[in-house]
Amino acid sequence: MKTAKLFLAGMYVHLAFSIAAPIGILYLGWGGAGWGRSNGMLLLACLLVIGLVQLLGWISVGAAVSAYRRNDMAQLLSGWRTLKLGAVPFHILNFLWSLLAWGALVAASRGVFLLLVPIPIGVTWLMVLQSGFPGWLYIRCLRESGEDAAILHSVCQFLPVLDVLSTLLLLRRRGARPS
């Protein structure tokens, strides 16, 4: 699915902006020079990328629903593999960067920014949710065709870490090797 590939690429662009924005803001002089136009533009660009990636994610969900309605299991499988297996490095790097950046922000603010921590967690979980739809719909197709696929696998598609483990287990059991 082309939309799955675009969404996956968007996730990595989001990660790059999530790393570049705080570093750029610090480099441009948050402390001494104050908040300038460049800092605002960098933050705005980062927020626009987040919005664009979310839009791509929902377009990818729509494409998966369309493939499900056509009973196009090959396209669902392709999108599922692309999103779940291709996003593993993204989620690892995103977790490490978020731990470092938000840990530093919360520590520097003496806990005030702790209130903002649910925002990046929510954005990342939305990406997990959006990338889980092709797998969830593929598992529904399997169940509708009479094959044995536990409902637990459907639930796992929307839970971080368990989604990848469930995907690998199902792909291995069905003989559809990850590529």
Secondary structure, DSSP 4 states (H G I P E B T S, - for coil): -HHHHHHHHHHHHHHHHHHHHHHHHHHT-SSSS-S-HHHHHHHHHHHHHHHHHHHHHHHHHHHHHHHHHTT-HHHHHHHHHHHHHHTHHHHHHHHHHHHHHHHHHHHHTTTGGGGGTHHHHHHHHHHHHHHHHHHHHHHHHHHHTT----HHHHHHTTSTTHHHHHHHHHHHHHT----
